[in-house]
Amino acid sequence: MLADWESSSFRTAEDVNLPPQRWYVPPIDSTLCESLMDALGCDRPLAEIYLRRGLTTPALVQGFLEPETLDLPSPSTVFADLDLAVELLRQAIARGESITICGDYDADGMTSTALLLRGLRHLGATIDYTIPSRMHEGYGINERIVRECHQRGVKIILTVDNGIAAVQPIALARELGLIVIVTDHHDIPAQLPPAHAILNPKLVVPDSPYHSLAGVGMAYILALSLAQRLEKLCGLVRPLRELCTLGTIADLAPLVGVNRRWVKQGLQTIPTSSLVGVQALMQVSNSLPQTNAALKPSAVGFRLGPRINAIGRIGDPQTVIELLTTDDPATAAALASTCEQTNRTRQELCAAIEAEAIAHLEARGVDPVAEWVLVLVQPNWHHGVIGIVASRLVERYGVPVFIGTYETQTTIRGSARGIPEFNVFASLEATKSLLLKYGGHKAAGGFTLLAEHLDEWRDRLRAFAKSCLKKEQLRPLVTIDAELHFSQLNWEFYEQVERLQPFGSENPQPVFCSRRVTVVSQSTMGKHGEHLKLTLQQGNSPPMKAKAWRWGQVLPLPSPIDIAYTLVANTWNGETHLELELQGVQRSGATRLEWQCPEPPPHQPAHWQPLSENWLSHLSGVVLLYGYDRPLIAPDATTATIQYDRPRCRCQQLILWSLPPSWTHLRWLLAIAQPQTVHVGSRIPQILPEPELIAAIQTAILNMATTARVNLLALSQDYWIAPCTLVAVLRHLGYECEGFAPTLSIAEELGRLQRWYRLQAAHLAQLCAGQSSQ
């Protein structure tokens, strides 16, 4: 590395009290963007939003904006066991046989249970349900449930949102003569359970519109397919679709494919739902829209969903299931009130545990970045809510969080949440020898371990994190869709963005950034001053009102600032205004680049020659071996003293396994090493493709925005590109790079770089001679 040889730098002002963040703008193809703008007649920011969602053609854009126009394949042609499952249930209904639903205690599992319970009762089934104990049994069907079903004379067990990995319990059910139908959406294990029928969207091809279904979506398909077979669809589709919508959003299922279609339809009818339980839940959570307009997913995700989830976390799942299946308004009102009170208790528990966790870290002087991962274990924390707290701590600190509490005096049970670059399930797999139980996926997981193994487990998690993360990734990530000027913020643009609704997983609400924004006024709001309200202005554009939730501690913000935000329509006293909700802040000028390139020390001319095939046998004295993918020489392979990459003293010979990224880099090598002979190899570095290179450099620069100094020459070597190529990328990203000569396009600079790497010894000797004679 050249970190100590070059004083080129990237200087920033001190960011005293700003949230530690890294901003990322995913790269897009500029030509494709122009083409989409022309075809759709839209402005660039909107085209960029489409492209960053993979909508590369007008047809894909139209299908996304109007999902109801897409032709969907029949579910019976997609799910191999669907017809069999329908027939098994039809026969059970015809015979009056007992059916039990085995559900789950999260929002997806409870809404799935309620959906099938309501649907199959409508179709004449003799049906009940059971939910495993969250605290004592954990997730999924188990042998206790199977044996109880057998004792009660149940003929069919129908799992929802679980069962795909329950090999032993389902094998037991088969031995006892029960029929088992599995509906689930979790990842497919190495061994499938011996169920009579299995319905799981992960068994269909990834590009299927059904692949992203939640468990409730799979239950919805089964219920409607059975109703269609029995010719009893009338009056069933709308209420079941509303339950499907609630579960899909609350479970954070991807709002793409058929999910997007059904959720969009469900949100239009929920405000006037015939389900008295849904109406009661909206009433207690103040979620009823002021008009008969469609709800937004945020109303479900932030109001209805938490009240459903709170029951699963710290209450009795029967409360939600009865709420969503009752037809009695008084019963619904009482159950909704229980959901409301339970959610308040959940909020209090979360706030108390979060505050205790933060105080614990601050009292110990813990630096989350230095720790790489946070592992927090305390007694008396409620297991049902620590996953929520883990998510909040990830949001606050930007590092993976593993949080647990004592299940017994000797065992710890907990939840984990990760950052985008960290695979939670892989970390649990890597440390499984210390775990009693574990499970999850890339973003989240659960674990149980003996308390005596806690310290060793923390060390192993830290080692795993160091193996797959970079320090600069340990800050909260803000992903930006497009840059806007305040002059573009109007109702027409807002309505175009709103056509992308419903927002949610894999279709997040677009985040925009604006630079050099003046803070006209700022103050705290909220009961404890935990939030900010601001008036912001950019240039001569009209001022904009803004809010920053849970940012009270950063007051006062400097001015001017660069901001990242979402657009919201805020109605107050009968008037609706377009406002901003801040997602990120950086000090303006933090991205200004200053380039200084002093002349390297003079050096003596060297003898240049191609690197021969038997070069190793000719080495003597002190040798510097430098270059992309250069080999490591065994100590007994030569009598020469080998230095690698960076000279620590004068060298008799310099071996260029590949050329450095630029002539400037090469001159520094020659100046420090002062070799008598330079051997030139033919290896050409592998350089990232243009879009990936843009993304990598942007991430690197933004991650360095709070440091006092960044070595741009060293950064160019990190990616094996010349400084002029790096500057072309930075200018493409909007940086000024004052003091640099004009650069070509990135593609042209990359082409010039490839020609540089192909220069032979004779050409380099001429360059060196020309430099020496100047």
PELINTA-V472220 format. One record per helix or strand of 2 or more residues. SS is the DSSP state (a for helix, b for strand). FROM is the first residue (numbers start at 1). LEN is the number of residues. If there is no record, write none. Layout:
# PELINTA-V472220
((SS:FROM:LEN) (SS:FROM:LEN))
This chain:
# PELINTA-V472220
((b:21:4) (a:30:11) (a:44:8) (a:58:8) (a:67:3) (a:75:4) (a:82:14) (b:98:6) (a:107:16) (b:126:6) (a:143:9) (b:156:5) (a:167:9) (b:179:6) (b:197:4) (a:201:3) (a:215:15) (a:237:14) (a:257:14) (a:276:9) (a:297:18) (a:318:8) (a:329:36) (a:368:4) (b:373:5) (a:386:12) (b:400:7) (b:411:7) (a:424:7) (a:432:3) (b:435:6) (b:444:7) (a:451:18) (a:471:3) (b:476:4) (b:482:2) (a:486:3) (a:491:8) (b:512:14) (b:531:7) (b:544:5) (a:552:3) (b:561:12) (b:575:13) (b:607:4) (a:615:4) (b:622:5) (a:635:3) (b:641:4) (b:653:4) (a:663:11) (b:677:4) (a:690:14) (a:712:7) (a:723:10) (a:746:12) (a:761:13))
